[in-house]
Amino acid sequence: MLFYSIAWSSWVPYAAAVFSLFYVFSQPCIRSIVSKQVGSCEQGKVQGFISGIGSFAQVTSPLVFSPLTAMFLSERAPFYFPGFSIMCVGFASMVAFVQSLMIRAVPPISTQRAANGN
């Protein structure tokens, strides 16, 4: 998204689109990490919570970024930067990425210890 916002040539958005292919892997990875950190009786709650957050973001992001884009594409923009809203999306994605790096996997419970009740 950051490359989209500062595209200095017509080929830059096409080159940046290659990186957006990795977005396809984000949802399965998030769901896999989270499913390993909760018990089997909590899977539905957690997966529903992830879907709810995603749905909320899909509804609110156009409400936030469409007016921001319109403002920076108009003549009354505070400063000239037509890709400012796209850069804001990139920064928000970077914050989410940094937070995802802080997630640590919970060590698995030994099946032998669980069977013995220890």
C-alpha positions in Angstrom: 0.0 0.0 0.0 2.9 2.4 0.7 4.2 1.9 -2.8 0.8 2.6 -4.2 0.7 5.9 -2.4 4.0 7.2 -3.7 3.9 5.7 -7.1 6.4 7.7 -9.1 5.9 5.9 -12.4 3.2 4.0 -14.2 4.9 0.6 -13.6 5.1 0.9 -9.7 1.5 -0.1 -9.0 1.9 -3.2 -11.1 5.1 -4.1 -9.3 3.5 -3.5 -5.9 0.6 -5.7 -6.9 2.9 -8.7 -6.7 3.3 -8.1 -2.9 -0.5 -8.0 -2.5 -0.6 -11.7 -3.4 0.6 -12.4 0.1 -2.7 -11.0 1.5 -4.4 -14.3 0.4 -2.4 -16.1 3.1 -3.2 -13.8 6.0 -6.6 -15.1 7.0 -5.7 -18.8 7.0 -2.5 -18.0 9.0 -4.4 -15.9 11.5 -7.0 -18.6 12.0 -4.4 -21.3 12.4 -2.5 -19.4 15.0 -5.6 -18.6 17.0 -7.0 -22.1 16.8 -3.9 -23.5 18.3 -4.1 -21.1 21.3 -7.7 -22.0 22.4 -9.3 -25.2 23.5 -11.6 -27.3 21.3 -14.8 -26.0 23.0 -13.8 -22.4 22.2 -13.1 -22.7 18.5 -16.5 -21.5 17.4 -16.3 -18.4 19.6 -12.8 -17.4 18.4 -13.4 -18.1 14.7 -16.6 -16.1 14.9 -14.8 -13.3 16.7 -12.2 -13.1 13.9 -15.0 -13.1 11.3 -16.8 -10.3 13.2 -13.7 -8.2 13.4 -13.1 -8.7 9.6 -16.7 -7.8 8.8 -16.6 -4.7 11.0 -13.4 -3.6 9.3 -14.9 -4.1 5.8 -17.9 -1.9 6.8 -16.0 0.9 8.6 -12.9 1.2 6.3 -14.9 2.7 3.3 -16.6 5.0 5.7 -13.3 6.3 6.9 -11.1 6.2 3.8 -13.5 7.3 1.1 -14.0 10.8 2.6 -10.2 11.0 3.3 -9.5 10.1 -0.4 -12.1 12.6 -1.6 -10.5 15.4 0.5 -7.0 14.8 -0.7 -8.1 14.5 -4.4 -10.0 17.9 -4.2 -8.7 21.4 -4.5 -9.2 22.1 -0.8 -6.7 19.5 0.4 -4.5 20.6 3.3 -1.4 19.7 1.3 -0.7 18.1 -2.0 -0.5 14.3 -1.6 -3.1 12.5 -3.7 -2.1 9.1 -2.3 -2.4 10.2 1.4 -5.3 7.9 2.1 -3.6 4.9 0.6 -0.5 5.7 2.7 -2.8 5.7 5.8 -4.0 2.3 4.9 -0.4 1.2 4.5 0.5 2.5 8.0 -2.6 0.8 9.5 -1.5 -2.5 7.8 2.0 -2.0 9.2 0.7 -1.5 12.7 -1.3 -4.7 12.4 1.7 -6.6 11.0 3.9 -5.4 14.0 1.2 -6.6 16.4 1.0 -9.9 14.6 4.7 -10.4 15.2 4.1 -10.2 18.9 1.8 -13.2 18.9 3.5 -16.2 20.4 2.3 -19.7 20.1 1.3 -21.5 23.2 3.2 -24.7 23.8 1.0 -27.8 23.1 -0.3 -29.8 26.0 1.3 -33.2 26.2 -1.4 -35.9 25.5 0.2 -38.2 28.0 -0.1 -35.6 30.8 -3.6 -34.7 29.8 -4.7 -38.4 29.9 -3.2 -38.9 33.4 -4.9 -35.8 34.7 -1.7 -34.1 35.7 
